[in-house]
């Protein structure tokens, strides 16, 4: 099994805090456990975050689509694959040795070619009566030597039986002469006249039983006629009974309509397939057909959930897909405590500060670790972004103090750098309404009601006014797509420290009027002094909805 890693990941539609906190926390955790923690993201990176990563030369975290349990998380059996040339007997012995009922057959550097099961072997022994079967299966001489524990007296060990039938030379010479044809395989004992007659009739191979002596004259005659001679200690009856066990498994293997699973298949999809079929074992491959192992229903009990650490969120609706099937180890956040449930007790650090990066920096100082310039720059950027350069009401003295210490470590001037960062983030030219809408969008649940709130910030008033028309036309589309009961979109002017709020959905207008004690102009309202979704918008919406329920 591959080494397991722990993903540190922020919310869907990640912002600068979500991305930078994941990178910085992974760096801190890897000091003690190098390479064990990996920063990942659950969505696309926005313009502002791209600017930050490029400015400090940081690679964007790897995208993680979901954290559902996959086949790679199952302790499946790494049953070794076999070539299609091995004998039925060898396959049977391997099955007994490994206590399995199915063998994977591979070729060309571990590519899955087919399967053979214990039922296939039973049929090969019970249902085959054709005495040409060795030729039809192009059985190698080496299989005869292996199964019969024989010795090649003369001949080619790499030859294959491609014609002829199997005979036992137990009759007198006249009958043998009449029965044996060219390329036949003949079982004989110590009767030299029978051996000679078989060779002269063009037999391809003699199997001399009971380890009977083969005279030099017979050997010379066999070499002249290019006849192979094998001796075995088995008697004629036993040797004849074991002949079919020499057939290579490719003659009976299953090549088509194989039901396979891939390493990336989810546990739910695998269970669904298994419930419809009665197969005992299923092979596991990767996307290009490389074989990895076999899995049965019993193996599914030994699943290992993906291990994750969540930063900058603690609500299931905002988390990466499949979070309910993952093992959450830690949560580091600065938002309200939401609906997340965990399997086991976890380390949960939640502080009323303006940014998760502030908490991460605290953890650096608590562990006496000074963040390097790159990490300091990322953490500082996250704080400036989340607090709108200390303008947001969510900003605390702890946030500002941390940002100023980090800016010194990163070698940046806060005011100059923040303006560049905000300008990069507010450059929305060329983006579709959908891209802009979901750039920073979160959903929330209050009782039976689900509502979504998106937000963008800009330094440019005209840009926001132009954008408002586009977003207005997109609100209904998002309402249908997200299936939320209400949709809100906040357009914040950083310099003016005010926002326009757009809304859609039944009773969305009533909720805004009651929450903010304001009047609407169509589906829009102006909110002076409101810039924080976390502290000024969502809490008011939640408390108003709770009053409705009461």
Secondary structure by P-SEA (a helix, b strand, c coil): ccbbbbbbcccccccaaaaaaaaaaaaaaaccccccbbbbbcccccaaaaaaaaaacccccccccccccccccccccccccccccccaaaaaaaaaaacccbbbbbcccccccccccaaaaaaaccccccccccccccccaaaaaaaaccccccccccccccbbbbbbccccaaaaaaccccbbbbbbcccaaaaaaaaaaccccccccccccccaaaaaaaaaabbbbbbbcccaaaaaaaccccccccccccccccccccccccaaaaaaaaaaccccbbbbbccccccccccccccccccccbbbbbcccccccccccccccbbbcccccccccccccccccccccccccccaaaaaaaaaaaacccccaaaaaaaaaaaaaaacccccccccaaaaaaaaaaaaaacccaaaaaaaaaaaaaccccccaaaaaacbbbbbbcccbbbbbbbcccccaaaaaaaaaaaaaaaaaaaaaacccbbbbbbbcccccbbbbbbcccaaaaaaaaaccccccccbbbbccccccccccaaaaaaaaaaaac
